[in-house]
Amino acid sequence: MEFYDLKSRSKVDIGDGDMTKKKMVRKTKTGEQVRYALMGNYQGRVLYKFVNEKTYNDTNVKEVS
């Protein structure tokens, strides 16, 4: 999967073995907001990529809380 590395300002490819996924829920005045993120380890740093729910569910990687 392709991530954007802010430090090097370039796109990097990260394999499924170095990725995890996380569902972030927060309460707002009007209800709940749900964000779906994929996290990839690249050169000792964690890169985040926010995705939609379909991509989140289709990705077969370990889910962290």
PyMOL Python script that loads the backbone (N, CA, C, O; Angstrom):
from pymol import cmd

cmd.read_pdbstr("""\
ATOM      1  N   MET A   1       0.849  -1.167   0.000  1.00  0.00           N
ATOM      2  CA  MET A   1       0.000   0.000   0.000  1.00  0.00           C
ATOM      3  C   MET A   1       0.898   1.235   0.000  1.00  0.00           C
ATOM      4  O   MET A   1       1.985   1.219   0.578  1.00  0.00           O
ATOM      5  N   GLU A   2       0.455   2.269  -0.628  1.00  0.00           N
ATOM      6  CA  GLU A   2       1.246   3.481  -0.762  1.00  0.00           C
ATOM      7  C   GLU A   2       0.900   4.469   0.352  1.00  0.00           C
ATOM      8  O   GLU A   2      -0.268   4.795   0.562  1.00  0.00           O
ATOM      9  N   PHE A   3       1.918   4.938   1.055  1.00  0.00           N
ATOM     10  CA  PHE A   3       1.784   5.934   2.116  1.00  0.00           C
ATOM     11  C   PHE A   3       2.594   7.163   1.723  1.00  0.00           C
ATOM     12  O   PHE A   3       3.477   7.078   0.870  1.00  0.00           O
ATOM     13  N   TYR A   4       2.301   8.296   2.335  1.00  0.00           N
ATOM     14  CA  TYR A   4       3.080   9.501   2.112  1.00  0.00           C
ATOM     15  C   TYR A   4       3.908   9.772   3.361  1.00  0.00           C
ATOM     16  O   TYR A   4       3.361   9.890   4.457  1.00  0.00           O
ATOM     17  N   ASP A   5       5.214   9.869   3.202  1.00  0.00           N
ATOM     18  CA  ASP A   5       6.129  10.134   4.310  1.00  0.00           C
ATOM     19  C   ASP A   5       6.370  11.637   4.404  1.00  0.00           C
ATOM     20  O   ASP A   5       6.983  12.232   3.518  1.00  0.00           O
ATOM     21  N   LEU A   6       5.885  12.241   5.479  1.00  0.00           N
ATOM     22  CA  LEU A   6       6.022  13.692   5.639  1.00  0.00           C
ATOM     23  C   LEU A   6       7.469  14.115   5.843  1.00  0.00           C
ATOM     24  O   LEU A   6       7.860  15.200   5.412  1.00  0.00           O
ATOM     25  N   LYS A   7       8.258  13.287   6.484  1.00  0.00           N
ATOM     26  CA  LYS A   7       9.645  13.665   6.758  1.00  0.00           C
ATOM     27  C   LYS A   7      10.468  13.757   5.478  1.00  0.00           C
ATOM     28  O   LYS A   7      11.215  14.715   5.284  1.00  0.00           O
ATOM     29  N   SER A   8      10.332  12.764   4.608  1.00  0.00           N
ATOM     30  CA  SER A   8      11.106  12.781   3.367  1.00  0.00           C
ATOM     31  C   SER A   8      10.327  13.405   2.206  1.00  0.00           C
ATOM     32  O   SER A   8      10.865  13.584   1.114  1.00  0.00           O
ATOM     33  N   ARG A   9       9.062  13.731   2.452  1.00  0.00           N
ATOM     34  CA  ARG A   9       8.177  14.320   1.437  1.00  0.00           C
ATOM     35  C   ARG A   9       8.132  13.485   0.171  1.00  0.00           C
ATOM     36  O   ARG A   9       8.300  13.992  -0.938  1.00  0.00           O
ATOM     37  N   SER A  10       7.899  12.190   0.364  1.00  0.00           N
ATOM     38  CA  SER A  10       7.816  11.289  -0.773  1.00  0.00           C
ATOM     39  C   SER A  10       6.822  10.174  -0.472  1.00  0.00           C
ATOM     40  O   SER A  10       6.463   9.932   0.680  1.00  0.00           O
ATOM     41  N   LYS A  11       6.391   9.509  -1.524  1.00  0.00           N
ATOM     42  CA  LYS A  11       5.504   8.365  -1.379  1.00  0.00           C
ATOM     43  C   LYS A  11       6.350   7.113  -1.208  1.00  0.00           C
ATOM     44  O   LYS A  11       7.367   6.941  -1.880  1.00  0.00           O
ATOM     45  N   VAL A  12       5.921   6.237  -0.301  1.00  0.00           N
ATOM     46  CA  VAL A  12       6.634   4.989  -0.039  1.00  0.00           C
ATOM     47  C   VAL A  12       5.643   3.833  -0.083  1.00  0.00           C
ATOM     48  O   VAL A  12       4.469   3.999   0.250  1.00  0.00           O
ATOM     49  N   ASP A  13       6.117   2.673  -0.493  1.00  0.00           N
ATOM     50  CA  ASP A  13       5.299   1.466  -0.505  1.00  0.00           C
ATOM     51  C   ASP A  13       5.607   0.646   0.734  1.00  0.00           C
ATOM     52  O   ASP A  13       6.768   0.387   1.050  1.00  0.00           O
ATOM     53  N   ILE A  14       4.555   0.241   1.433  1.00  0.00           N
ATOM     54  CA  ILE A  14       4.702  -0.557   2.649  1.00  0.00           C
ATOM     55  C   ILE A  14       3.916  -1.846   2.461  1.00  0.00           C
ATOM     56  O   ILE A  14       2.753  -1.816   2.058  1.00  0.00           O
ATOM     57  N   GLY A  15       4.541  -2.959   2.746  1.00  0.00           N
ATOM     58  CA  GLY A  15       3.903  -4.263   2.599  1.00  0.00           C
ATOM     59  C   GLY A  15       2.926  -4.554   3.718  1.00  0.00           C
ATOM     60  O   GLY A  15       2.943  -3.887   4.753  1.00  0.00           O
ATOM     61  N   ASP A  16       2.069  -5.554   3.513  1.00  0.00           N
ATOM     62  CA  ASP A  16       1.062  -5.907   4.513  1.00  0.00           C
ATOM     63  C   ASP A  16       1.673  -6.371   5.827  1.00  0.00           C
ATOM     64  O   ASP A  16       1.048  -6.222   6.876  1.00  0.00           O
ATOM     65  N   GLY A  17       2.870  -6.924   5.797  1.00  0.00           N
ATOM     66  CA  GLY A  17       3.509  -7.393   7.017  1.00  0.00           C
ATOM     67  C   GLY A  17       3.903  -6.268   7.961  1.00  0.00           C
ATOM     68  O   GLY A  17       4.063  -6.499   9.160  1.00  0.00           O
ATOM     69  N   ASP A  18       4.062  -5.055   7.444  1.00  0.00           N
ATOM     70  CA  ASP A  18       4.450  -3.909   8.262  1.00  0.00           C
ATOM     71  C   ASP A  18       3.282  -2.963   8.537  1.00  0.00           C
ATOM     72  O   ASP A  18       3.487  -1.828   8.966  1.00  0.00           O
ATOM     73  N   MET A  19       2.050  -3.435   8.287  1.00  0.00           N
ATOM     74  CA  MET A  19       0.891  -2.566   8.475  1.00  0.00           C
ATOM     75  C   MET A  19      -0.041  -3.109   9.549  1.00  0.00           C
ATOM     76  O   MET A  19      -0.123  -4.316   9.779  1.00  0.00           O
ATOM     77  N   THR A  20      -0.737  -2.188  10.196  1.00  0.00           N
ATOM     78  CA  THR A  20      -1.833  -2.510  11.101  1.00  0.00           C
ATOM     79  C   THR A  20      -2.966  -1.546  10.784  1.00  0.00           C
ATOM     80  O   THR A  20      -2.781  -0.579  10.045  1.00  0.00           O
ATOM     81  N   LYS A  21      -4.144  -1.817  11.351  1.00  0.00           N
ATOM     82  CA  LYS A  21      -5.256  -0.902  11.134  1.00  0.00           C
ATOM     83  C   LYS A  21      -5.895  -0.552  12.457  1.00  0.00           C
ATOM     84  O   LYS A  21      -5.847  -1.322  13.416  1.00  0.00           O
ATOM     85  N   LYS A  22      -6.507   0.647  12.492  1.00  0.00           N
ATOM     86  CA  LYS A  22      -7.070   1.152  13.733  1.00  0.00           C
ATOM     87  C   LYS A  22      -8.348   1.934  13.437  1.00  0.00           C
ATOM     88  O   LYS A  22      -8.402   2.737  12.505  1.00  0.00           O
ATOM     89  N   LYS A  23      -9.363   1.683  14.240  1.00  0.00           N
ATOM     90  CA  LYS A  23     -10.629   2.399  14.135  1.00  0.00           C
ATOM     91  C   LYS A  23     -10.671   3.401  15.285  1.00  0.00           C
ATOM     92  O   LYS A  23     -10.568   3.023  16.452  1.00  0.00           O
ATOM     93  N   MET A  24     -10.823   4.671  14.948  1.00  0.00           N
ATOM     94  CA  MET A  24     -10.821   5.738  15.958  1.00  0.00           C
ATOM     95  C   MET A  24     -12.220   6.327  16.071  1.00  0.00           C
ATOM     96  O   MET A  24     -12.782   6.799  15.083  1.00  0.00           O
ATOM     97  N   VAL A  25     -12.779   6.299  17.271  1.00  0.00           N
ATOM     98  CA  VAL A  25     -14.124   6.817  17.511  1.00  0.00           C
ATOM     99  C   VAL A  25     -14.020   7.927  18.544  1.00  0.00           C
ATOM    100  O   VAL A  25     -13.368   7.773  19.576  1.00  0.00           O
ATOM    101  N   ARG A  26     -14.673   9.051  18.253  1.00  0.00           N
ATOM    102  CA  ARG A  26     -14.707  10.126  19.239  1.00  0.00           C
ATOM    103  C   ARG A  26     -16.119  10.699  19.286  1.00  0.00           C
ATOM    104  O   ARG A  26     -16.853  10.682  18.298  1.00  0.00           O
ATOM    105  N   LYS A  27     -16.470  11.202  20.449  1.00  0.00           N
ATOM    106  CA  LYS A  27     -17.786  11.772  20.630  1.00  0.00           C
ATOM    107  C   LYS A  27     -17.754  13.257  20.307  1.00  0.00           C
ATOM    108  O   LYS A  27     -16.827  13.970  20.690  1.00  0.00           O
ATOM    109  N   THR A  28     -18.778  13.712  19.597  1.00  0.00           N
ATOM    110  CA  THR A  28     -18.930  15.122  19.274  1.00  0.00           C
ATOM    111  C   THR A  28     -20.270  15.594  19.830  1.00  0.00           C
ATOM    112  O   THR A  28     -21.017  14.806  20.409  1.00  0.00           O
ATOM    113  N   LYS A  29     -20.571  16.861  19.656  1.00  0.00           N
ATOM    114  CA  LYS A  29     -21.846  17.391  20.132  1.00  0.00           C
ATOM    115  C   LYS A  29     -23.035  16.689  19.493  1.00  0.00           C
ATOM    116  O   LYS A  29     -24.059  16.467  20.138  1.00  0.00           O
ATOM    117  N   THR A  30     -22.888  16.343  18.221  1.00  0.00           N
ATOM    118  CA  THR A  30     -24.012  15.783  17.475  1.00  0.00           C
ATOM    119  C   THR A  30     -23.993  14.258  17.392  1.00  0.00           C
ATOM    120  O   THR A  30     -24.865  13.688  16.736  1.00  0.00           O
ATOM    121  N   GLY A  31     -23.064  13.588  18.009  1.00  0.00           N
ATOM    122  CA  GLY A  31     -23.010  12.126  17.960  1.00  0.00           C
ATOM    123  C   GLY A  31     -21.586  11.620  18.007  1.00  0.00           C
ATOM    124  O   GLY A  31     -20.761  12.123  18.771  1.00  0.00           O
ATOM    125  N   GLU A  32     -21.299  10.622  17.187  1.00  0.00           N
ATOM    126  CA  GLU A  32     -19.964  10.039  17.145  1.00  0.00           C
ATOM    127  C   GLU A  32     -19.342  10.240  15.772  1.00  0.00           C
ATOM    128  O   GLU A  32     -20.031  10.252  14.751  1.00  0.00           O
ATOM    129  N   GLN A  33     -18.034  10.397  15.772  1.00  0.00           N
ATOM    130  CA  GLN A  33     -17.271  10.471  14.534  1.00  0.00           C
ATOM    131  C   GLN A  33     -16.353   9.261  14.489  1.00  0.00           C
ATOM    132  O   GLN A  33     -15.627   8.987  15.445  1.00  0.00           O
ATOM    133  N   VAL A  34     -16.386   8.546  13.387  1.00  0.00           N
ATOM    134  CA  VAL A  34     -15.559   7.353  13.225  1.00  0.00           C
ATOM    135  C   VAL A  34     -14.565   7.619  12.110  1.00  0.00           C
ATOM    136  O   VAL A  34     -14.940   8.050  11.019  1.00  0.00           O
ATOM    137  N   ARG A  35     -13.283   7.358  12.391  1.00  0.00           N
ATOM    138  CA  ARG A  35     -12.227   7.488  11.375  1.00  0.00           C
ATOM    139  C   ARG A  35     -11.514   6.153  11.288  1.00  0.00           C
ATOM    140  O   ARG A  35     -11.300   5.478  12.295  1.00  0.00           O
ATOM    141  N   TYR A  36     -11.152   5.786  10.075  1.00  0.00           N
ATOM    142  CA  TYR A  36     -10.469   4.529   9.820  1.00  0.00           C
ATOM    143  C   TYR A  36      -9.066   4.844   9.317  1.00  0.00           C
ATOM    144  O   TYR A  36      -8.889   5.633   8.388  1.00  0.00           O
ATOM    145  N   ALA A  37      -8.069   4.217   9.941  1.00  0.00           N
ATOM    146  CA  ALA A  37      -6.686   4.509   9.570  1.00  0.00           C
ATOM    147  C   ALA A  37      -5.893   3.224   9.406  1.00  0.00           C
ATOM    148  O   ALA A  37      -6.098   2.245  10.123  1.00  0.00           O
ATOM    149  N   LEU A  38      -4.986   3.256   8.447  1.00  0.00           N
ATOM    150  CA  LEU A  38      -3.979   2.215   8.294  1.00  0.00           C
ATOM    151  C   LEU A  38      -2.665   2.804   8.776  1.00  0.00           C
ATOM    152  O   LEU A  38      -2.345   3.954   8.471  1.00  0.00           O
ATOM    153  N   MET A  39      -1.906   2.023   9.523  1.00  0.00           N
ATOM    154  CA  MET A  39      -0.637   2.491  10.056  1.00  0.00           C
ATOM    155  C   MET A  39       0.470   1.587   9.524  1.00  0.00           C
ATOM    156  O   MET A  39       0.384   0.362   9.608  1.00  0.00           O
ATOM    157  N   GLY A  40       1.497   2.203   8.982  1.00  0.00           N
ATOM    158  CA  GLY A  40       2.605   1.445   8.437  1.00  0.00           C
ATOM    159  C   GLY A  40       3.915   1.832   9.099  1.00  0.00           C
ATOM    160  O   GLY A  40       4.152   3.008   9.378  1.00  0.00           O
ATOM    161  N   ASN A  41       4.763   0.852   9.350  1.00  0.00           N
ATOM    162  CA  ASN A  41       6.087   1.109   9.913  1.00  0.00           C
ATOM    163  C   ASN A  41       7.073   1.268   8.777  1.00  0.00           C
ATOM    164  O   ASN A  41       7.198   0.393   7.920  1.00  0.00           O
ATOM    165  N   TYR A  42       7.783   2.409   8.775  1.00  0.00           N
ATOM    166  CA  TYR A  42       8.757   2.690   7.718  1.00  0.00           C
ATOM    167  C   TYR A  42       9.969   3.358   8.338  1.00  0.00           C
ATOM    168  O   TYR A  42       9.869   4.476   8.843  1.00  0.00           O
ATOM    169  N   GLN A  43      11.097   2.699   8.307  1.00  0.00           N
ATOM    170  CA  GLN A  43      12.366   3.202   8.838  1.00  0.00           C
ATOM    171  C   GLN A  43      12.229   3.697  10.275  1.00  0.00           C
ATOM    172  O   GLN A  43      12.758   4.751  10.626  1.00  0.00           O
ATOM    173  N   GLY A  44      11.515   2.932  11.105  1.00  0.00           N
ATOM    174  CA  GLY A  44      11.375   3.258  12.520  1.00  0.00           C
ATOM    175  C   GLY A  44      10.306   4.297  12.825  1.00  0.00           C
ATOM    176  O   GLY A  44      10.136   4.685  13.981  1.00  0.00           O
ATOM    177  N   ARG A  45       9.594   4.748  11.821  1.00  0.00           N
ATOM    178  CA  ARG A  45       8.525   5.731  12.020  1.00  0.00           C
ATOM    179  C   ARG A  45       7.183   5.091  11.694  1.00  0.00           C
ATOM    180  O   ARG A  45       7.114   4.137  10.919  1.00  0.00           O
ATOM    181  N   VAL A  46       6.122   5.618  12.287  1.00  0.00           N
ATOM    182  CA  VAL A  46       4.773   5.149  11.999  1.00  0.00           C
ATOM    183  C   VAL A  46       4.107   6.159  11.071  1.00  0.00           C
ATOM    184  O   VAL A  46       4.004   7.343  11.393  1.00  0.00           O
ATOM    185  N   LEU A  47       3.658   5.674   9.918  1.00  0.00           N
ATOM    186  CA  LEU A  47       2.969   6.520   8.954  1.00  0.00           C
ATOM    187  C   LEU A  47       1.486   6.179   8.985  1.00  0.00           C
ATOM    188  O   LEU A  47       1.119   5.008   9.079  1.00  0.00           O
ATOM    189  N   TYR A  48       0.643   7.184   8.906  1.00  0.00           N
ATOM    190  CA  TYR A  48      -0.795   7.001   8.935  1.00  0.00           C
ATOM    191  C   TYR A  48      -1.388   7.289   7.568  1.00  0.00           C
ATOM    192  O   TYR A  48      -0.927   8.170   6.842  1.00  0.00           O
ATOM    193  N   LYS A  49      -2.417   6.528   7.233  1.00  0.00           N
ATOM    194  CA  LYS A  49      -3.177   6.781   6.015  1.00  0.00           C
ATOM    195  C   LYS A  49      -4.644   6.590   6.363  1.00  0.00           C
ATOM    196  O   LYS A  49      -5.065   5.494   6.732  1.00  0.00           O
ATOM    197  N   PHE A  50      -5.423   7.662   6.246  1.00  0.00           N
ATOM    198  CA  PHE A  50      -6.841   7.585   6.536  1.00  0.00           C
ATOM    199  C   PHE A  50      -7.569   7.078   5.300  1.00  0.00           C
ATOM    200  O   PHE A  50      -7.354   7.571   4.192  1.00  0.00           O
ATOM    201  N   VAL A  51      -8.435   6.084   5.504  1.00  0.00           N
ATOM    202  CA  VAL A  51      -9.135   5.426   4.403  1.00  0.00           C
ATOM    203  C   VAL A  51     -10.628   5.371   4.707  1.00  0.00           C
ATOM    204  O   VAL A  51     -11.059   5.682   5.817  1.00  0.00           O
ATOM    205  N   ASN A  52     -11.407   4.972   3.711  1.00  0.00           N
ATOM    206  CA  ASN A  52     -12.837   4.811   3.936  1.00  0.00           C
ATOM    207  C   ASN A  52     -13.122   3.450   4.575  1.00  0.00           C
ATOM    208  O   ASN A  52     -12.228   2.615   4.710  1.00  0.00           O
ATOM    209  N   GLU A  53     -14.371   3.243   4.961  1.00  0.00           N
ATOM    210  CA  GLU A  53     -14.736   2.025   5.682  1.00  0.00           C
ATOM    211  C   GLU A  53     -14.568   0.772   4.817  1.00  0.00           C
ATOM    212  O   GLU A  53     -14.165  -0.274   5.325  1.00  0.00           O
ATOM    213  N   LYS A  54     -14.866   0.863   3.540  1.00  0.00           N
ATOM    214  CA  LYS A  54     -14.739  -0.298   2.650  1.00  0.00           C
ATOM    215  C   LYS A  54     -13.284  -0.741   2.535  1.00  0.00           C
ATOM    216  O   LYS A  54     -12.989  -1.932   2.630  1.00  0.00           O
ATOM    217  N   THR A  55     -12.381   0.201   2.334  1.00  0.00           N
ATOM    218  CA  THR A  55     -10.953  -0.133   2.244  1.00  0.00           C
ATOM    219  C   THR A  55     -10.464  -0.707   3.561  1.00  0.00           C
ATOM    220  O   THR A  55      -9.681  -1.657   3.578  1.00  0.00           O
ATOM    221  N   TYR A  56     -10.922  -0.131   4.662  1.00  0.00           N
ATOM    222  CA  TYR A  56     -10.551  -0.612   5.997  1.00  0.00           C
ATOM    223  C   TYR A  56     -10.963  -2.067   6.180  1.00  0.00           C
ATOM    224  O   TYR A  56     -10.172  -2.884   6.651  1.00  0.00           O
ATOM    225  N   ASN A  57     -12.190  -2.391   5.810  1.00  0.00           N
ATOM    226  CA  ASN A  57     -12.692  -3.757   5.982  1.00  0.00           C
ATOM    227  C   ASN A  57     -12.045  -4.731   5.005  1.00  0.00           C
ATOM    228  O   ASN A  57     -11.879  -5.904   5.339  1.00  0.00           O
ATOM    229  N   ASP A  58     -11.678  -4.283   3.816  1.00  0.00           N
ATOM    230  CA  ASP A  58     -11.068  -5.158   2.811  1.00  0.00           C
ATOM    231  C   ASP A  58      -9.602  -5.454   3.079  1.00  0.00           C
ATOM    232  O   ASP A  58      -9.072  -6.428   2.545  1.00  0.00           O
ATOM    233  N   THR A  59      -8.936  -4.648   3.886  1.00  0.00           N
ATOM    234  CA  THR A  59      -7.520  -4.841   4.182  1.00  0.00           C
ATOM    235  C   THR A  59      -7.357  -5.926   5.227  1.00  0.00           C
ATOM    236  O   THR A  59      -7.907  -5.826   6.324  1.00  0.00           O
ATOM    237  N   ASN A  60      -6.605  -6.959   4.891  1.00  0.00           N
ATOM    238  CA  ASN A  60      -6.414  -8.096   5.791  1.00  0.00           C
ATOM    239  C   ASN A  60      -5.118  -7.951   6.577  1.00  0.00           C
ATOM    240  O   ASN A  60      -4.133  -8.636   6.302  1.00  0.00           O
ATOM    241  N   VAL A  61      -5.128  -7.055   7.555  1.00  0.00           N
ATOM    242  CA  VAL A  61      -3.983  -6.881   8.450  1.00  0.00           C
ATOM    243  C   VAL A  61      -4.515  -6.867   9.890  1.00  0.00           C
ATOM    244  O   VAL A  61      -5.723  -6.786  10.112  1.00  0.00           O
ATOM    245  N   LYS A  62      -3.614  -6.945  10.846  1.00  0.00           N
ATOM    246  CA  LYS A  62      -3.983  -6.991  12.258  1.00  0.00           C
ATOM    247  C   LYS A  62      -4.599  -5.668  12.697  1.00  0.00           C
ATOM    248  O   LYS A  62      -4.121  -4.596  12.325  1.00  0.00           O
ATOM    249  N   GLU A  63      -5.662  -5.754  13.488  1.00  0.00           N
ATOM    250  CA  GLU A  63      -6.323  -4.569  14.016  1.00  0.00           C
ATOM    251  C   GLU A  63      -5.832  -4.307  15.437  1.00  0.00           C
ATOM    252  O   GLU A  63      -5.787  -5.217  16.265  1.00  0.00           O
ATOM    253  N   VAL A  64      -5.465  -3.057  15.709  1.00  0.00           N
ATOM    254  CA  VAL A  64      -5.026  -2.669  17.047  1.00  0.00           C
ATOM    255  C   VAL A  64      -6.062  -1.738  17.655  1.00  0.00           C
ATOM    256  O   VAL A  64      -6.853  -1.116  16.946  1.00  0.00           O
ATOM    257  N   SER A  65      -6.043  -1.653  18.965  1.00  0.00           N
ATOM    258  CA  SER A  65      -7.032  -0.783  19.617  1.00  0.00           C
ATOM    259  C   SER A  65      -6.426   0.522  20.064  1.00  0.00           C
ATOM    260  O   SER A  65      -7.124   1.364  20.629  1.00  0.00           O
TER     261      SER A  65
END
""", "prot")
cmd.dss("prot")
cmd.show_as("cartoon", "prot")
cmd.util.cbc("prot")
cmd.orient("prot")
